[in-house]
Amino acid sequence: MFYDRWMVNRRVLLVGSLPFENEPAAMAEAMHRVGEHLWSLPDGEVGERTEDCPGGTRSAWVQTIMDRCEADTSNWTVKRRAKRNVGGYAADYTSGPRLKPKHTPKDTAQHLDFGWADAARQSYPEFVRLRASSDRGDLRFQVGLPTGMGATFGMMDPITAMRYADAFSERMATEANEILRFTEPGDLAFQIEVPGELAFAHKLPKALAGLAAKRVIDLVERIETGAPIGIHLCFGDLNNEALINAPTLDKAVAFTNALLQRWPARHELSYIHFPLAEAAEPPPMDRAYYKPLGQLLVPNKTKFVAGFVHPSRSIDELRQIRDHIESIRGHEVDIACSCGMGRVEPETAKRLLDTSAELTR
């Protein structure tokens, strides 16, 4: 079971992507700077560095999925190609490809292959080697899983995206279950990544937050038991711009509580990661902004991870924000950035890793 939040010190969550040369380098850097504070270790989600994606084919999260579908013209009609910036990422939130599926929603999953299991199979042996060379025998291998809605809304019109999101969740669960089968028991941790559903919830009245939460549960229900699952809520961070602008945390809290109420008992919910900065916008200093966090109904065995580490705040400012959150929550919280670091400069990422470790003290 995941550790009880009343009995341990703060830990650090690395949300996923890291801007280092490759997966082994990313894992080694994370272990060097934060290893003793980690519960799980992602592989850095780098992928292959190509002319189109100099930052790595995995570093732009669901763009990996969109690129694969755009290239698969036997199953997709390309109505508009993706528009990329110099880093290889979509130029903005409206610049992804526009694709038309050639199969019905019911038949589409069998024609999808995201490459998640292949990537995990390549990185897992290096994780095992790194863990063996440390004193962290309890460390888990972290694999982030986007939801169907997270993928489809970047590549289809909204109505089509809603219709096909379930097929994408079905395929993601298939690849997650494959990863469960080739990793050793106790080695794996999944992280469900939730920007699309959170954005959907922000467009709805708070009372209807459950409609968005159901989309996340649809993916979780398809995953076999055998690994704890964490939730990474996300405001989005593409080219240092947020997908969601949230003047208050009220709707994100309502969505999270709706998700917690629907969580299937057969799955261990290890943590809830809550974003508190919007891309380039740093987390607010005002304690009042964080007061809605006191309304989160987080189970005792589930860690609350505060995503507030930001390069624009000093260590003293970040300690003050941490203390605001802990005084409102009534317990120590775990530490994280609001999103992955894969699209920042390596030196900035190193500083954020060091800062995160310092904030556990």
C-alpha positions in Angstrom: 0.0 0.0 0.0 1.0 3.6 -0.5 2.4 5.3 2.6 0.1 7.0 5.1 0.3 10.8 4.7 0.3 11.2 8.5 3.4 9.0 9.1 6.0 10.2 6.5 7.8 13.3 5.4 7.3 15.1 2.2 8.3 13.5 -1.1 8.7 14.7 -4.7 6.6 13.8 -7.7 8.2 14.1 -11.1 5.2 14.6 -13.3 6.8 12.9 -16.4 8.8 14.5 -19.1 12.4 15.7 -18.5 14.6 17.7 -21.1 17.7 15.5 -21.1 19.4 13.6 -23.9 17.6 10.4 -23.6 15.7 8.2 -21.1 18.7 6.7 -19.3 20.2 10.2 -18.9 16.9 11.6 -17.7 16.5 8.9 -15.1 20.1 9.2 -13.9 19.7 13.0 -13.5 16.5 12.6 -11.5 18.1 10.0 -9.3 21.2 12.1 -8.7 19.2 15.2 -7.7 16.0 13.9 -6.1 16.4 10.1 -5.7 16.1 9.9 -2.0 12.9 11.9 -2.0 11.1 10.0 -4.9 8.5 7.3 -4.5 8.3 6.7 -8.3 10.6 7.5 -11.2 9.4 8.3 -14.8 11.8 7.6 -17.7 11.8 11.2 -18.8 9.6 10.6 -21.9 12.2 11.8 -24.5 11.9 9.4 -27.4 13.8 9.7 -30.7 15.2 13.1 -31.7 14.3 13.7 -35.3 14.4 16.6 -37.7 10.6 17.2 -37.1 10.9 16.7 -33.3 14.3 17.8 -32.2 13.1 17.8 -28.6 12.2 14.1 -28.8 9.2 12.3 -30.2 7.8 11.6 -26.7 8.5 15.0 -25.1 5.3 16.6 -26.3 3.0 14.2 -24.6 -0.1 13.3 -26.7 1.6 14.7 -29.8 3.2 11.3 -30.1 -0.3 9.8 -30.6 -1.4 12.5 -33.0 1.8 12.1 -35.1 1.2 8.3 -35.3 -2.4 8.8 -36.5 -1.4 11.6 -38.9 1.1 9.2 -40.5 -1.4 6.3 -40.7 -3.3 7.3 -43.8 -4.8 3.8 -44.2 -6.9 4.5 -41.1 -7.1 8.3 -41.1 -7.9 11.0 -43.6 -5.6 14.0 -43.1 -7.7 17.2 -43.5 -4.9 19.5 -42.2 -1.4 18.7 -41.2 0.1 19.8 -37.8 1.8 23.2 -37.7 5.0 22.9 -35.7 7.4 25.4 -34.1 11.2 25.1 -34.2 11.1 22.7 -31.2 8.9 20.3 -33.1 5.8 21.0 -30.9 2.5 22.2 -32.1 2.7 26.0 -32.6 -0.3 26.5 -30.3 -3.4 24.7 -29.0 -5.2 25.0 -32.3 -2.3 23.9 -34.5 -2.5 20.1 -34.2 -3.5 18.0 -37.2 -7.2 17.7 -38.2 -7.9 14.1 -38.9 -11.0 12.2 -40.0 -11.3 8.6 -38.9 -12.0 5.9 -41.5 -13.6 3.5 -39.0 -16.5 3.8 -36.6 -15.8 4.5 -32.9 -16.6 0.9 -32.1 -13.9 -0.4 -34.6 -11.2 2.2 -34.2 -9.3 0.9 -31.1 -8.1 -2.2 -33.1 -6.4 0.1 -35.6 -4.5 2.2 -33.0 -1.0 1.7 -31.6 0.4 4.4 -29.4 3.8 2.9 -28.7 3.5 3.3 -24.9 4.2 -0.4 -24.2 7.2 -0.3 -26.5 8.7 2.7 -24.8 8.2 1.3 -21.4 9.8 -2.0 -22.5 12.9 -0.1 -23.6 13.2 2.0 -20.4 12.3 -0.5 -17.8 15.6 -2.5 -17.7 17.5 0.8 -17.2 15.2 1.6 -14.3 15.9 -1.8 -12.7 19.6 -1.2 -13.1 19.5 2.3 -11.6 17.4 1.1 -8.7 19.7 -1.8 -8.0 22.7 0.6 -7.8 20.9 2.8 -5.2 19.5 2.2 -1.7 15.9 2.7 -3.0 14.6 -0.9 -3.4 11.1 0.5 -2.9 11.3 2.8 -5.9 8.6 2.3 -8.6 8.7 2.7 -12.4 6.2 5.5 -13.3 4.3 5.4 -16.6 2.0 8.3 -17.5 -1.2 7.4 -19.3 -3.2 10.1 -21.2 -6.9 9.7 -21.4 -8.8 9.4 -24.6 -10.1 12.9 -24.4 -6.6 14.2 -23.8 -5.6 12.8 -27.2 -8.6 13.2 -29.4 -9.3 16.9 -28.7 -6.0 17.9 -30.3 -6.6 16.1 -33.6 -10.4 16.2 -34.3 -13.3 18.6 -34.2 -15.0 18.7 -30.8 -18.0 16.5 -31.7 -15.9 13.8 -33.3 -13.4 14.0 -30.5 -16.1 13.2 -27.9 -17.4 10.3 -30.0 -13.9 8.7 -30.4 -12.4 9.4 -27.0 -13.6 6.0 -25.7 -11.8 4.1 -28.4 -8.5 5.9 -27.5 -9.0 5.1 -23.8 -9.6 1.5 -24.7 -6.3 1.3 -26.6 -4.4 3.1 -23.9 -5.7 0.6 -21.3 -4.6 -2.3 -23.6 -1.1 -0.9 -23.7 -1.1 -0.3 -19.9 -2.2 -3.9 -19.3 0.7 -5.1 -21.5 3.1 -3.1 -19.4 1.7 -4.7 -16.3 2.5 -8.1 -17.7 6.2 -7.6 -18.5 7.1 -5.6 -15.3 7.7 -7.4 -12.0 5.0 -7.2 -9.3 5.5 -4.1 -7.1 7.7 -2.3 -9.7 5.1 -0.3 -11.5 3.1 2.9 -10.9 0.6 4.4 -13.4 -0.2 8.1 -13.6 -3.4 9.2 -15.3 -2.9 12.6 -17.0 -6.0 14.8 -17.0 -5.8 18.1 -18.9 -8.7 17.4 -21.3 -11.2 16.5 -18.7 -10.2 19.3 -16.4 -10.6 21.8 -19.3 -14.1 20.2 -20.0 -15.0 20.6 -16.3 -14.0 24.3 -16.4 -16.6 24.8 -19.2 -19.4 23.2 -17.1 -21.2 24.4 -14.0 -19.6 22.9 -10.9 -22.7 20.7 -10.3 -21.9 18.9 -13.6 -18.3 18.2 -12.9 -19.1 14.5 -12.7 -19.7 14.4 -16.5 -16.0 15.2 -17.0 -14.8 12.9 -14.2 -16.6 10.0 -15.8 -14.3 10.1 -18.8 -11.3 9.5 -16.5 -13.0 6.6 -14.7 -13.8 5.0 -18.1 -10.0 4.6 -18.6 -9.3 3.5 -15.0 -12.0 0.8 -15.2 -10.3 -0.8 -18.2 -6.9 -1.1 -16.4 -6.2 -4.4 -14.7 -5.2 -4.3 -11.0 -1.6 -4.7 -10.1 -0.2 -1.2 -9.9 -1.2 1.9 -7.8 -2.6 4.8 -9.8 -1.9 8.5 -9.4 -3.8 11.4 -10.9 -2.0 14.3 -12.6 -4.5 17.1 -13.0 -3.1 19.6 -15.5 -3.8 23.2 -16.7 -1.8 22.5 -19.8 1.6 23.8 -20.7 2.3 24.1 -24.5 5.1 26.6 -25.4 4.8 28.0 -21.9 1.1 28.8 -22.3 -1.7 27.2 -20.3 -4.8 25.6 -21.8 -6.8 26.6 -18.7 -6.9 29.9 -17.0 -8.4 29.5 -13.5 -8.9 32.7 -11.5 -10.0 30.4 -8.7 -9.5 26.7 -7.8 -13.2 26.1 -7.1 -14.0 24.2 -10.4 -10.8 22.1 -10.2 -11.8 21.2 -6.6 -15.3 20.3 -7.6 -14.0 18.1 -10.5 -11.5 16.4 -8.2 -14.1 15.6 -5.6 -16.4 14.2 -8.3 -13.5 12.0 -9.5 -12.8 10.8 -6.0 -16.4 9.9 -5.4 -16.4 7.7 -8.5 -13.0 6.1 -7.9 -13.3 2.2 -8.2 -12.4 0.5 -5.0 -10.4 -2.2 -6.7 -7.7 0.3 -7.7 -5.3 1.9 -5.2 -5.3 5.7 -5.6 -1.8 6.7 -4.6 -1.9 10.4 -5.1 -3.8 13.4 -6.5 -1.5 16.0 -8.1 -3.1 19.4 -8.2 -1.6 22.1 -10.5 -1.2 25.5 -8.9 0.7 27.4 -11.6 -0.4 28.2 -15.2 2.6 27.6 -17.4 4.5 30.9 -17.4 2.3 32.3 -14.7 3.8 31.5 -11.3 1.6 30.3 -8.4 0.0 33.2 -6.5 1.5 34.4 -3.2 -2.0 35.2 -1.7 -3.0 32.5 0.8 -6.7 33.1 0.0 -6.2 31.6 -3.5 -5.4 28.2 -1.9 -8.4 28.1 0.5 -10.6 25.9 -1.8 -7.9 23.1 -1.3 -9.4 22.7 2.2 -12.6 21.3 0.5 -10.8 18.4 -1.2 -12.1 15.1 0.1 -8.8 13.2 -0.3 -8.8 9.7 1.4 -6.2 9.1 4.1 -4.2 6.6 2.1 -4.0 9.0 -0.9 -1.2 11.6 -1.0 -2.0 15.2 -1.9 0.7 16.5 -4.3 1.0 20.3 -4.6 2.1 21.4 -8.1 3.6 24.8 -7.2 7.3 24.6 -7.9 8.0 27.3 -10.5 11.2 28.9 -11.9 9.8 32.4 -11.4 9.5 32.1 -7.6 12.4 32.2 -5.2 12.9 29.4 -2.7 11.6 31.6 0.1 8.5 32.4 -1.8 7.9 28.7 -2.6 8.3 27.8 1.1 5.7 30.4 1.9 3.3 28.9 -0.7 4.0 25.4 0.7 3.2 26.6 4.2 0.0 28.2 3.0 -1.1 25.0 1.4 -0.1 22.8 4.4 -1.9 25.1 6.9 -5.1 24.8 4.8 -4.8 21.1 4.2 -3.8 20.4 7.8 -0.9 18.1 6.9 2.4 17.9 5.0 2.0 17.7 1.2 4.2 16.3 -1.5 6.0 18.6 -3.8 5.9 18.9 -7.6 5.9 21.3 -10.6 2.5 22.0 -12.2 3.4 20.1 -15.3 6.3 18.1 -16.9 9.7 19.7 -17.5 10.3 18.2 -21.0 9.9 21.5 -22.8 12.2 23.7 -20.6 15.9 24.2 -20.9 18.0 21.4 -19.2 19.6 23.9 -16.8 16.2 25.2 -15.7 15.1 21.6 -15.2 18.1 20.8 -13.0 17.3 23.9 -10.9 13.7 22.8 -10.5 14.8 19.3 -9.5 17.1 20.8 -6.8 14.4 23.2 -5.6 11.9 20.4 -5.3 14.3 18.4 -3.2 15.0 21.4 -1.0 11.3 22.0 -0.4 10.9 18.6 1.2 12.9 19.8 4.2 
